[in-house]
Amino acid sequence: MNDRGVSALAAAFDRRAAGSASRFGGSRAVDAARPPAPPNEVELIGRPTPQRTEVLQALAGCEEFISAQLLHAGLLAAGSRVGLSTVYRTLTALAAAVRADVVRDVNGERLFRYRPDTDHRHYLICRRCGLSVPVDSGPVEAWADEIARTSGFAQVQHTVELAGTCVGCVAADAGS
C-alpha cells in the first residue's frame, strides 16, 4: 500500500478516535455488497472474544484490502489493546471460514478484505494505491468447473489475482 493508502487509512482511524464514526474505518460510502459484520459472525472462527470481535468489525469497516500489520496499527491508534498475533490468527481464521478474501501484494504480503457472504469473488487491484474492484468471475468459474470435470479431479480450488493501475493513478501519473 502506498503513502496515499496509508494516509487514507490513518484519516479513517482519526475520525473514529474523534468520535465521528460509530465503527472502525470512519464514515464511508455505503456499499450494499458489504454490509457490516454481524456480531455473531465471530462465532464462526471459534470462541467469541472481545478481541476477535474488534478485529472482525475493524476488517468489515475497511473498504479495501489491508495487511494484518496495518489493521493492527489502526486498532492501536483507535485505543484497542488487541495484540498483533491475535489480529493475524483472527484474519487467518476468517479466511479459512470463507469470511475474508485474501490476495498478495507485489511484495508477497497477504492482504485481507471482509467477505459479507460466502460467494467466491475475484478482484482487480491497483498496484499503486490498492483500490480493489470486484470483477465478473463467471468465465473463470466456468473454466475452473470445466477443468475439474474433464480432469476427473474433485474439490478443485483456484486463485486468480488481477492487478493493474487504476484510472486515478494513471491520471496522477499523467499530471506529474
QUIKA-V929533 format. One record per backbone hydrogen bond with DSSP energy under -1.0 kcal/mol. CO is the residue of the C=O (numbers start at 0). NH is the residue of the N-H. Records with the same first field share a line. If there is no record, write none. Layout:
# QUIKA-V929533
CO: NH + NH
This chain:
# QUIKA-V929533
1: 5
2: 6
3: 7
4: 8
5: 9
6: 10
7: 11
8: 12
9: 13
10: 14
11: 15
12: 16
13: 17
14: 19
15: 18
22: 25
30: 33
37: 40
38: 41
39: 42
40: 43
41: 44
42: 45
48: 52
49: 53
50: 54
51: 55
52: 56
53: 57
54: 58
55: 59
56: 60
58: 61
65: 111
66: 70
67: 71
68: 72
69: 73
70: 74
71: 75
72: 76
73: 77
74: 79
75: 78
82: 86
83: 87
84: 88
85: 89
86: 90
87: 91
88: 92
89: 93
90: 94
91: 95
92: 96
93: 98
94: 97
98: 114
100: 112
102: 110
104: 107
108: 104
110: 102
111: 65
112: 100
121: 134
122: 161
123: 132
124: 163
125: 129
130: 125
132: 123
136: 140
137: 141
138: 142
139: 143
140: 144
141: 145
142: 146
143: 147
144: 148
145: 149
146: 150
147: 151
161: 124
163: 126
165: 169
166: 170
167: 171
168: 172
169: 173
170: 174
